[in-house]
Protein backbone atom coordinates (compact mmCIF):
# COMPACT_ATOMS: atom_id res chain seq x y z
CA UNK A 1 0.00 0.00 0.00
CA UNK A 2 2.81 2.38 0.87
CA UNK A 3 4.43 1.61 -2.48
CA UNK A 4 1.20 2.42 -4.32
CA UNK A 5 0.80 5.72 -2.45
CA UNK A 6 4.40 6.63 -3.18
CA UNK A 7 3.79 6.14 -6.87
CA UNK A 8 0.55 8.10 -6.89
CA UNK A 9 2.14 11.55 -7.58
CA UNK A 10 3.96 10.16 -10.60
CA UNK A 11 0.81 8.53 -11.92
CA UNK A 12 -1.11 11.77 -11.53
CA UNK A 13 1.64 13.70 -13.28
CA UNK A 14 1.55 11.27 -16.18
CA UNK A 15 -2.24 11.57 -16.48
CA UNK A 16 -2.11 15.36 -16.32
CA UNK A 17 0.70 15.50 -18.87
CA UNK A 18 -1.29 13.29 -21.22
CA UNK A 19 -4.37 15.45 -20.79
CA UNK A 20 -2.38 18.60 -21.52
CA UNK A 21 -0.87 17.07 -24.65
CA UNK A 22 -4.29 15.97 -25.87
CA UNK A 23 -5.81 19.40 -25.26
CA UNK A 24 -3.82 21.35 -27.86
CA UNK A 25 -5.11 23.68 -29.15
CA UNK A 26 -7.14 25.24 -26.37
CA UNK A 27 -7.75 28.52 -28.19
CA UNK A 28 -7.56 30.11 -31.62
CA UNK A 29 -4.54 29.67 -33.89
CA UNK A 30 -3.16 32.46 -36.08
CA UNK A 31 -1.84 31.88 -39.60
CA UNK A 32 0.36 34.65 -41.01
CA UNK A 33 0.44 35.35 -44.75
CA UNK A 34 3.10 37.41 -46.58
CA UNK A 35 0.75 39.20 -48.97
CA UNK A 36 -2.34 41.37 -48.74
CA UNK A 37 -6.00 40.42 -48.89
CA UNK A 38 -7.58 39.60 -52.23
CA UNK A 39 -4.73 37.84 -54.04
CA UNK A 40 -4.27 34.16 -54.80
CA UNK A 41 -2.11 33.55 -51.74
CA UNK A 42 -4.76 35.12 -49.52
CA UNK A 43 -7.44 32.99 -51.16
CA UNK A 44 -5.44 29.81 -50.57
CA UNK A 45 -4.72 30.83 -46.98
CA UNK A 46 -8.37 31.48 -46.15
CA UNK A 47 -9.56 28.16 -47.56
CA UNK A 48 -6.72 26.38 -45.79
CA UNK A 49 -7.58 28.14 -42.52
CA UNK A 50 -11.24 27.14 -42.79
CA UNK A 51 -10.36 23.47 -43.22
CA UNK A 52 -7.67 23.65 -40.53
CA UNK A 53 -10.17 25.19 -38.12
CA UNK A 54 -12.62 22.34 -38.71
CA UNK A 55 -9.93 19.76 -37.93
CA UNK A 56 -8.53 21.57 -34.86
CA UNK A 57 -12.02 22.51 -33.61
CA UNK A 58 -10.76 25.99 -32.85
CA UNK A 59 -10.90 29.27 -34.79
CA UNK A 60 -8.01 29.83 -37.19
CA UNK A 61 -7.37 33.51 -37.94
CA UNK A 62 -5.56 34.67 -41.10
CA UNK A 63 -3.20 37.60 -40.50
CA UNK A 64 -2.07 39.38 -43.66
CA UNK A 65 1.39 40.87 -43.12
CA UNK A 66 2.64 42.19 -46.49
CA UNK A 67 5.95 43.97 -46.84
CA UNK A 68 9.66 43.62 -47.53
CA UNK A 69 9.18 41.33 -50.54
CA UNK A 70 7.42 38.70 -48.47
CA UNK A 71 10.03 38.60 -45.70
CA UNK A 72 8.28 40.79 -43.11
CA UNK A 73 5.86 38.14 -41.94
CA UNK A 74 8.68 35.58 -41.63
CA UNK A 75 10.63 37.97 -39.44
CA UNK A 76 7.52 38.36 -37.28
CA UNK A 77 6.96 34.61 -37.22
CA UNK A 78 10.55 33.96 -36.12
CA UNK A 79 9.98 36.29 -33.14
CA UNK A 80 6.56 34.90 -32.23
CA UNK A 81 6.06 32.95 -29.01
CA UNK A 82 6.92 29.31 -29.79
CA UNK A 83 3.75 27.83 -28.31
CA UNK A 84 2.11 26.52 -31.48
CA UNK A 85 -0.56 29.22 -31.61
CA UNK A 86 1.15 31.26 -34.33
CA UNK A 87 2.13 29.55 -37.57
CA UNK A 88 2.71 30.95 -41.04
CA UNK A 89 2.99 30.32 -44.76
CA UNK A 90 6.57 29.57 -45.76
CA UNK A 91 7.51 30.28 -49.39
CA UNK A 92 10.31 28.41 -51.13
CA UNK A 93 11.32 31.41 -53.26
CA UNK A 94 11.31 33.84 -50.32
CA UNK A 95 13.53 31.68 -48.13
CA UNK A 96 15.89 30.35 -50.78
CA UNK A 97 16.18 33.34 -53.11
CA UNK A 98 14.89 36.62 -51.68
CA UNK A 99 16.73 36.06 -48.42
CA UNK A 100 20.00 36.03 -50.40
CA UNK A 101 19.23 39.30 -52.16
CA UNK A 102 18.48 41.40 -49.10
CA UNK A 103 19.22 41.52 -45.41
CA UNK A 104 16.48 39.70 -43.53
CA UNK A 105 15.71 39.37 -39.84
CA UNK A 106 15.51 35.57 -39.80
CA UNK A 107 17.51 32.44 -40.58
CA UNK A 108 16.37 29.04 -41.83
CA UNK A 109 17.05 27.54 -38.41
CA UNK A 110 14.55 29.94 -36.80
CA UNK A 111 11.64 27.74 -37.92
CA UNK A 112 10.11 24.32 -37.43
CA UNK A 113 8.66 23.22 -40.77
CA UNK A 114 5.30 21.49 -40.46
CA UNK A 115 4.76 20.32 -44.04
CA UNK A 116 3.85 21.31 -47.57
CA UNK A 117 0.66 23.13 -48.48
CA UNK A 118 0.58 23.95 -52.21
CA UNK A 119 2.70 24.27 -55.31
CA UNK A 120 2.20 27.27 -57.55
CA UNK A 121 2.30 26.61 -61.26
CA UNK A 122 3.73 28.87 -63.94
CA UNK A 123 3.39 29.08 -67.69
CA UNK A 124 4.47 31.11 -70.71
CA UNK A 125 1.99 32.98 -72.88
CA UNK A 126 2.37 34.92 -76.12
CA UNK A 127 -0.10 36.89 -78.28
CA UNK A 128 -2.49 34.60 -80.11
CA UNK A 129 -1.18 35.69 -83.53
CA UNK A 130 2.48 35.44 -82.55
CA UNK A 131 4.67 33.21 -84.74
CA UNK A 132 6.04 31.76 -81.47
CA UNK A 133 4.21 28.49 -80.88
CA UNK A 134 6.81 26.49 -78.95
CA UNK A 135 9.84 27.09 -76.74
CA UNK A 136 12.04 26.25 -79.72
CA UNK A 137 10.39 29.10 -81.61
CA UNK A 138 11.05 31.37 -78.63
CA UNK A 139 14.73 30.44 -78.54
CA UNK A 140 15.08 30.88 -82.30
CA UNK A 141 13.59 34.36 -81.94
CA UNK A 142 16.03 35.14 -79.12
CA UNK A 143 18.91 34.33 -81.46
CA UNK A 144 17.85 36.95 -84.01
CA UNK A 145 19.05 40.58 -83.79
CA UNK A 146 15.72 41.70 -82.27
CA UNK A 147 15.89 39.15 -79.45
CA UNK A 148 13.02 38.47 -77.05
CA UNK A 149 11.43 40.89 -74.60
CA UNK A 150 9.75 39.15 -71.69
CA UNK A 151 7.42 40.61 -69.08
CA UNK A 152 7.61 39.49 -65.45
CA UNK A 153 7.11 40.84 -61.94
CA UNK A 154 10.62 39.77 -60.95
CA UNK A 155 11.90 36.61 -59.29
CA UNK A 156 11.21 33.74 -59.54
CA UNK A 157 9.27 34.38 -62.77
CA UNK A 158 12.41 35.54 -64.57
CA UNK A 159 14.44 32.41 -63.72
CA UNK A 160 13.49 30.36 -66.81
CA UNK A 161 14.47 33.20 -69.14
CA UNK A 162 17.79 33.70 -67.36
CA UNK A 163 18.50 30.00 -67.68
CA UNK A 164 17.40 29.87 -71.32
CA UNK A 165 19.72 32.77 -72.08
CA UNK A 166 22.65 31.00 -70.44
CA UNK A 167 21.89 27.64 -72.08
CA UNK A 168 21.18 28.87 -75.62
CA UNK A 169 23.12 32.11 -76.03
CA UNK A 170 19.96 33.91 -77.12
CA UNK A 171 19.11 37.43 -76.00
CA UNK A 172 16.30 37.73 -73.48
CA UNK A 173 15.58 41.27 -72.27
CA UNK A 174 13.55 41.66 -69.08
CA UNK A 175 10.75 44.20 -68.66
CA UNK A 176 9.62 44.34 -65.05
CA UNK A 177 6.04 45.18 -64.09
CA UNK A 178 4.47 46.00 -60.72
CA UNK A 179 1.81 43.31 -61.02
CA UNK A 180 1.13 40.11 -62.89
CA UNK A 181 -1.93 41.73 -64.49
CA UNK A 182 0.28 44.46 -65.97
CA UNK A 183 2.66 41.92 -67.46
CA UNK A 184 -0.21 40.04 -69.08
CA UNK A 185 -1.64 43.31 -70.43
CA UNK A 186 1.77 44.02 -71.93
CA UNK A 187 1.64 40.76 -73.87
CA UNK A 188 -1.87 41.57 -75.09
CA UNK A 189 -0.64 44.98 -76.22
CA UNK A 190 2.45 43.41 -77.83
CA UNK A 191 4.76 45.54 -75.73
CA UNK A 192 6.61 42.32 -74.88
CA UNK A 193 6.86 39.03 -76.75
CA UNK A 194 6.10 36.69 -73.87
CA UNK A 195 5.14 36.69 -70.18
CA UNK A 196 5.41 34.12 -67.44
CA UNK A 197 2.77 34.03 -64.69
CA UNK A 198 0.35 31.74 -62.89
CA UNK A 199 -2.56 30.30 -64.94
CA UNK A 200 -5.32 32.21 -63.15
CA UNK A 201 -3.90 35.41 -64.67
CA UNK A 202 -4.38 34.38 -68.30
CA UNK A 203 -6.55 31.24 -68.55
CA UNK A 204 -9.66 33.13 -69.68
CA UNK A 205 -7.64 35.09 -72.25
CA UNK A 206 -6.26 31.84 -73.66
CA UNK A 207 -9.76 30.35 -73.83
CA UNK A 208 -10.99 33.53 -75.55
CA UNK A 209 -8.30 33.15 -78.22
CA UNK A 210 -6.43 36.33 -77.26
CA UNK A 211 -3.31 34.63 -75.91
CA UNK A 212 -1.53 31.36 -76.65
CA UNK A 213 -0.13 29.12 -73.93
CA UNK A 214 3.19 27.68 -75.14
CA UNK A 215 4.73 25.90 -72.15
CA UNK A 216 4.43 25.00 -68.51
CA UNK A 217 7.38 26.44 -66.60
CA UNK A 218 6.72 24.08 -63.70
CA UNK A 219 7.94 20.50 -63.46
CA UNK A 220 4.46 19.24 -64.38
CA UNK A 221 1.81 20.02 -66.96
CA UNK A 222 -0.65 22.56 -65.66
CA UNK A 223 -4.06 21.17 -64.67
CA UNK A 224 -5.87 23.69 -66.90
CA UNK A 225 -3.59 23.04 -69.90
CA UNK A 226 -2.82 19.30 -69.79
CA UNK A 227 -2.07 19.08 -73.51
CA UNK A 228 0.73 21.65 -73.46
CA UNK A 229 4.15 20.19 -72.54
CA UNK A 230 6.56 21.57 -69.97
CA UNK A 231 9.80 23.36 -70.78
CA UNK A 232 11.66 20.18 -69.88
CA UNK A 233 9.47 18.08 -72.17
CA UNK A 234 10.29 20.54 -74.95
CA UNK A 235 14.00 19.91 -74.48
CA UNK A 236 15.09 22.62 -72.02
CA UNK A 237 16.09 21.64 -68.49
CA UNK A 238 14.46 24.70 -66.97
CA UNK A 239 11.68 25.21 -64.44
CA UNK A 240 10.44 26.98 -61.34
CA UNK A 241 9.61 25.56 -57.94
CA UNK A 242 6.84 27.57 -56.35
CA UNK A 243 6.26 25.49 -53.24
CA UNK A 244 4.45 26.83 -50.17
CA UNK A 245 4.63 25.15 -46.80
CA UNK A 246 3.65 25.83 -43.22
CA UNK A 247 6.13 26.77 -40.49
CA UNK A 248 6.16 27.61 -36.79
CA UNK A 249 8.73 29.43 -34.67
CA UNK A 250 11.55 27.11 -33.67
CA UNK A 251 10.99 25.29 -30.39
CA UNK A 252 7.24 24.80 -30.17
CA UNK A 253 6.19 22.00 -27.77
CA UNK A 254 6.46 18.52 -29.24
CA UNK A 255 2.76 17.79 -28.71
CA UNK A 256 1.71 20.99 -30.49
CA UNK A 257 4.09 20.29 -33.36
CA UNK A 258 2.74 16.75 -33.74
CA UNK A 259 -0.88 17.93 -33.78
CA UNK A 260 -0.18 20.74 -36.25
CA UNK A 261 1.89 18.57 -38.59
CA UNK A 262 -0.74 15.84 -38.64
CA UNK A 263 -3.56 18.32 -39.18
CA UNK A 264 -1.76 20.17 -41.96
CA UNK A 265 -1.17 16.83 -43.70
CA UNK A 266 -4.83 15.86 -43.31
CA UNK A 267 -6.06 19.13 -44.82
CA UNK A 268 -3.63 18.92 -47.75
CA UNK A 269 -4.71 15.33 -48.44
CA UNK A 270 -8.40 16.22 -48.50
CA UNK A 271 -10.33 16.16 -51.77
CA UNK A 272 -12.02 19.46 -50.89
CA UNK A 273 -8.71 21.31 -50.60
CA UNK A 274 -7.20 19.62 -53.67
CA UNK A 275 -10.23 20.42 -55.83
CA UNK A 276 -10.30 24.01 -54.56
CA UNK A 277 -6.68 24.63 -55.63
CA UNK A 278 -7.25 23.09 -59.05
CA UNK A 279 -10.60 24.69 -59.79
CA UNK A 280 -9.88 28.17 -58.43
CA UNK A 281 -6.20 28.67 -59.26
CA UNK A 282 -5.10 25.85 -61.56
CA UNK A 283 -2.43 24.70 -59.11
CA UNK A 284 -1.86 21.56 -57.05
CA UNK A 285 -1.23 20.44 -53.52
CA UNK A 286 2.24 19.76 -52.17
CA UNK A 287 1.78 16.81 -49.76
CA UNK A 288 5.18 16.66 -48.06
CA UNK A 289 5.95 16.21 -44.38
CA UNK A 290 8.15 18.65 -42.47
CA UNK A 291 11.50 16.86 -42.97
CA UNK A 292 10.88 16.40 -46.70
CA UNK A 293 9.96 20.06 -47.08
CA UNK A 294 13.06 21.05 -45.09
CA UNK A 295 15.31 19.05 -47.43
CA UNK A 296 13.77 20.81 -50.43
CA UNK A 297 14.52 24.19 -48.86
CA UNK A 298 18.08 23.20 -48.05
CA UNK A 299 18.77 22.06 -51.62
CA UNK A 300 17.03 25.12 -53.02
CA UNK A 301 19.22 27.52 -51.08
CA UNK A 302 22.28 26.25 -52.91
CA UNK A 303 20.50 26.27 -56.27
CA UNK A 304 19.40 29.85 -55.80
CA UNK A 305 22.93 31.03 -55.14
CA UNK A 306 23.53 30.35 -58.83
CA UNK A 307 20.33 32.20 -59.76
CA UNK A 308 21.45 35.24 -57.77
CA UNK A 309 24.70 35.22 -59.70
CA UNK A 310 22.87 34.93 -63.06
CA UNK A 311 20.47 37.72 -62.17
CA UNK A 312 23.26 40.04 -61.08
CA UNK A 313 25.15 39.27 -64.28
CA UNK A 314 22.03 40.00 -66.34
CA UNK A 315 21.49 43.33 -64.60
CA UNK A 316 25.11 44.33 -65.26
CA UNK A 317 24.69 43.56 -68.93
C-alpha positions in Angstrom: 0.0 0.0 0.0 2.8 2.4 0.9 4.4 1.6 -2.5 1.2 2.4 -4.3 0.8 5.7 -2.5 4.4 6.6 -3.2 3.8 6.1 -6.9 0.5 8.1 -6.9 2.1 11.6 -7.6 4.0 10.2 -10.6 0.8 8.5 -11.9 -1.1 11.8 -11.5 1.6 13.7 -13.3 1.5 11.3 -16.2 -2.2 11.6 -16.5 -2.1 15.4 -16.3 0.7 15.5 -18.9 -1.3 13.3 -21.2 -4.4 15.5 -20.8 -2.4 18.6 -21.5 -0.9 17.1 -24.6 -4.3 16.0 -25.9 -5.8 19.4 -25.3 -3.8 21.4 -27.9 -5.1 23.7 -29.2 -7.1 25.2 -26.4 -7.8 28.5 -28.2 -7.6 30.1 -31.6 -4.5 29.7 -33.9 -3.2 32.5 -36.1 -1.8 31.9 -39.6 0.4 34.7 -41.0 0.4 35.3 -44.8 3.1 37.4 -46.6 0.7 39.2 -49.0 -2.3 41.4 -48.7 -6.0 40.4 -48.9 -7.6 39.6 -52.2 -4.7 37.8 -54.0 -4.3 34.2 -54.8 -2.1 33.5 -51.7 -4.8 35.1 -49.5 -7.4 33.0 -51.2 -5.4 29.8 -50.6 -4.7 30.8 -47.0 -8.4 31.5 -46.1 -9.6 28.2 -47.6 -6.7 26.4 -45.8 -7.6 28.1 -42.5 -11.2 27.1 -42.8 -10.4 23.5 -43.2 -7.7 23.6 -40.5 -10.2 25.2 -38.1 -12.6 22.3 -38.7 -9.9 19.8 -37.9 -8.5 21.6 -34.9 -12.0 22.5 -33.6 -10.8 26.0 -32.8 -10.9 29.3 -34.8 -8.0 29.8 -37.2 -7.4 33.5 -37.9 -5.6 34.7 -41.1 -3.2 37.6 -40.5 -2.1 39.4 -43.7 1.4 40.9 -43.1 2.6 42.2 -46.5 5.9 44.0 -46.8 9.7 43.6 -47.5 9.2 41.3 -50.5 7.4 38.7 -48.5 10.0 38.6 -45.7 8.3 40.8 -43.1 5.9 38.1 -41.9 8.7 35.6 -41.6 10.6 38.0 -39.4 7.5 38.4 -37.3 7.0 34.6 -37.2 10.6 34.0 -36.1 10.0 36.3 -33.1 6.6 34.9 -32.2 6.1 32.9 -29.0 6.9 29.3 -29.8 3.7 27.8 -28.3 2.1 26.5 -31.5 -0.6 29.2 -31.6 1.2 31.3 -34.3 2.1 29.5 -37.6 2.7 30.9 -41.0 3.0 30.3 -44.8 6.6 29.6 -45.8 7.5 30.3 -49.4 10.3 28.4 -51.1 11.3 31.4 -53.3 11.3 33.8 -50.3 13.5 31.7 -48.1 15.9 30.3 -50.8 16.2 33.3 -53.1 14.9 36.6 -51.7 16.7 36.1 -48.4 20.0 36.0 -50.4 19.2 39.3 -52.2 18.5 41.4 -49.1 19.2 41.5 -45.4 16.5 39.7 -43.5 15.7 39.4 -39.8 15.5 35.6 -39.8 17.5 32.4 -40.6 16.4 29.0 -41.8 17.1 27.5 -38.4 14.5 29.9 -36.8 11.6 27.7 -37.9 10.1 24.3 -37.4 8.7 23.2 -40.8 5.3 21.5 -40.5 4.8 20.3 -44.0 3.9 21.3 -47.6 0.7 23.1 -48.5 0.6 24.0 -52.2 2.7 24.3 -55.3 2.2 27.3 -57.6 2.3 26.6 -61.3 3.7 28.9 -63.9 3.4 29.1 -67.7 4.5 31.1 -70.7 2.0 33.0 -72.9 2.4 34.9 -76.1 -0.1 36.9 -78.3 -2.5 34.6 -80.1 -1.2 35.7 -83.5 2.5 35.4 -82.5 4.7 33.2 -84.7 6.0 31.8 -81.5 4.2 28.5 -80.9 6.8 26.5 -79.0 9.8 27.1 -76.7 12.0 26.2 -79.7 10.4 29.1 -81.6 11.0 31.4 -78.6 14.7 30.4 -78.5 15.1 30.9 -82.3 13.6 34.4 -81.9 16.0 35.1 -79.1 18.9 34.3 -81.5 17.8 37.0 -84.0 19.0 40.6 -83.8 15.7 41.7 -82.3 15.9 39.1 -79.4 13.0 38.5 -77.0 11.4 40.9 -74.6 9.8 39.1 -71.7 7.4 40.6 -69.1 7.6 39.5 -65.4 7.1 40.8 -61.9 10.6 39.8 -60.9 11.9 36.6 -59.3 11.2 33.7 -59.5 9.3 34.4 -62.8 12.4 35.5 -64.6 14.4 32.4 -63.7 13.5 30.4 -66.8 14.5 33.2 -69.1 17.8 33.7 -67.4 18.5 30.0 -67.7 17.4 29.9 -71.3 19.7 32.8 -72.1 22.7 31.0 -70.4 21.9 27.6 -72.1 21.2 28.9 -75.6 23.1 32.1 -76.0 20.0 33.9 -77.1 19.1 37.4 -76.0 16.3 37.7 -73.5 15.6 41.3 -72.3 13.6 41.7 -69.1 10.7 44.2 -68.7 9.6 44.3 -65.0 6.0 45.2 -64.1 4.5 46.0 -60.7 1.8 43.3 -61.0 1.1 40.1 -62.9 -1.9 41.7 -64.5 0.3 44.5 -66.0 2.7 41.9 -67.5 -0.2 40.0 -69.1 -1.6 43.3 -70.4 1.8 44.0 -71.9 1.6 40.8 -73.9 -1.9 41.6 -75.1 -0.6 45.0 -76.2 2.4 43.4 -77.8 4.8 45.5 -75.7 6.6 42.3 -74.9 6.9 39.0 -76.7 6.1 36.7 -73.9 5.1 36.7 -70.2 5.4 34.1 -67.4 2.8 34.0 -64.7 0.3 31.7 -62.9 -2.6 30.3 -64.9 -5.3 32.2 -63.1 -3.9 35.4 -64.7 -4.4 34.4 -68.3 -6.6 31.2 -68.6 -9.7 33.1 -69.7 -7.6 35.1 -72.3 -6.3 31.8 -73.7 -9.8 30.4 -73.8 -11.0 33.5 -75.5 -8.3 33.2 -78.2 -6.4 36.3 -77.3 -3.3 34.6 -75.9 -1.5 31.4 -76.7 -0.1 29.1 -73.9 3.2 27.7 -75.1 4.7 25.9 -72.2 4.4 25.0 -68.5 7.4 26.4 -66.6 6.7 24.1 -63.7 7.9 20.5 -63.5 4.5 19.2 -64.4 1.8 20.0 -67.0 -0.6 22.6 -65.7 -4.1 21.2 -64.7 -5.9 23.7 -66.9 -3.6 23.0 -69.9 -2.8 19.3 -69.8 -2.1 19.1 -73.5 0.7 21.7 -73.5 4.2 20.2 -72.5 6.6 21.6 -70.0 9.8 23.4 -70.8 11.7 20.2 -69.9 9.5 18.1 -72.2 10.3 20.5 -74.9 14.0 19.9 -74.5 15.1 22.6 -72.0 16.1 21.6 -68.5 14.5 24.7 -67.0 11.7 25.2 -64.4 10.4 27.0 -61.3 9.6 25.6 -57.9 6.8 27.6 -56.4 6.3 25.5 -53.2 4.5 26.8 -50.2 4.6 25.1 -46.8 3.7 25.8 -43.2 6.1 26.8 -40.5 6.2 27.6 -36.8 8.7 29.4 -34.7 11.6 27.1 -33.7 11.0 25.3 -30.4 7.2 24.8 -30.2 6.2 22.0 -27.8 6.5 18.5 -29.2 2.8 17.8 -28.7 1.7 21.0 -30.5 4.1 20.3 -33.4 2.7 16.7 -33.7 -0.9 17.9 -33.8 -0.2 20.7 -36.2 1.9 18.6 -38.6 -0.7 15.8 -38.6 -3.6 18.3 -39.2 -1.8 20.2 -42.0 -1.2 16.8 -43.7 -4.8 15.9 -43.3 -6.1 19.1 -44.8 -3.6 18.9 -47.7 -4.7 15.3 -48.4 -8.4 16.2 -48.5 -10.3 16.2 -51.8 -12.0 19.5 -50.9 -8.7 21.3 -50.6 -7.2 19.6 -53.7 -10.2 20.4 -55.8 -10.3 24.0 -54.6 -6.7 24.6 -55.6 -7.3 23.1 -59.0 -10.6 24.7 -59.8 -9.9 28.2 -58.4 -6.2 28.7 -59.3 -5.1 25.9 -61.6 -2.4 24.7 -59.1 -1.9 21.6 -57.1 -1.2 20.4 -53.5 2.2 19.8 -52.2 1.8 16.8 -49.8 5.2 16.7 -48.1 6.0 16.2 -44.4 8.1 18.7 -42.5 11.5 16.9 -43.0 10.9 16.4 -46.7 10.0 20.1 -47.1 13.1 21.1 -45.1 15.3 19.0 -47.4 13.8 20.8 -50.4 14.5 24.2 -48.9 18.1 23.2 -48.0 18.8 22.1 -51.6 17.0 25.1 -53.0 19.2 27.5 -51.1 22.3 26.2 -52.9 20.5 26.3 -56.3 19.4 29.8 -55.8 22.9 31.0 -55.1 23.5 30.4 -58.8 20.3 32.2 -59.8 21.4 35.2 -57.8 24.7 35.2 -59.7 22.9 34.9 -63.1 20.5 37.7 -62.2 23.3 40.0 -61.1 25.2 39.3 -64.3 22.0 40.0 -66.3 21.5 43.3 -64.6 25.1 44.3 -65.3 24.7 43.6 -68.9 
